Amino acid sequence: MKIICYDQCHTEAVPASSDLEETIALCRSLLFPGFFGPTLDRQDGLAEYIRRGTERLFSLLCRQITASLRFQAEGCPQGEKGRQQQAGEIAGEFISALPGLRTGMEQDVIATYNGDPAAESLAEVIACYPGIRAVSSYRIAHALYDLHVPVLPRMITEMAHSETGIDIHPAARIGTSFAIDHGTGVVIGATTVIGNRVKLYQGVTLGAKSFPLDENGHPIKGIPRHPILEDDVIIYANSTILGRVTIGQGAVIGGNVWVTEDVPAGARVLQSKKKFL
């Protein structure tokens, strides 16, 4: 059996886990000041807090994106200076996108709060809810994915997966006001498309059926193979939606349901009722 070994020609290969944890915490601290990362010093003020956090985040991202680009290069050919310059440009674009990410996350928090009668405050949702942790990691990772950063986005979402039990691929497309209630066991595949105001409960799988093979028997990658959820869809606990099917606007999928066909807008898909003697 051949053992795969990464030929590391620099002191850094892929981003270090400790740096990545700090990066995620810094991003969250800039999205929700005072909840994550460094303590908010009232004497310095919010503007200074944001400035210091942004400078540190830029430094971390430059180093980690460079490592990611180097990892993708396989063997580190010439061009290290170019990779560092590219990493700086990407880091700058990512930081410029943070205000938009913050607006999106605010909508996710409000949707989660409004959808859970047990939630007592928005602050509780931000500080405690695993769905918000997983979705914030996804939105950070997806922004980097859209900037064509290799490896790093997947590492970020897999760290959130380990922490929360919620597995969201960074390539998935998820709209605004997205809520995951409870969350454990949720799986969202790479080519999933989710509209606005969608809510998922624990154990929901948005997955793929078996996919086709090429003439050599290898899986054909990159084809759309996961569900499309239109606006205002609700999927209850432990339901499985497989393949490139469309769940129409406002549809409700009940708990423990297996769906492999399109569902029209406004439909209700439920288990058949059982009669008890």
Secondary structure, 3 states (H helix, E strand, C coil): CCCCCCCCCCCCCCCCHHHHHHHHHHHHHHHCECCECCCCCCCCCHHHHHHHHHHHHHHHHHHHHHHHHHHHHCCCCCCHHHHHHHHHHHHHHHHHCHHHHHHHHHHHHHHHHHCCCCCCCHHHHHHHCHHHHHHHHHHHHHHHHHCCCCCHHHHHHHHHHHHHCCEECCCCEECCCCEECCCCCCEECCCCEECCCCEECCCCEEECCCCCECCCCCECCCCCCCCEECCCCEECCCCEEECCCEECCCCEECCCCEECCCECCCCEECCCCCCCC
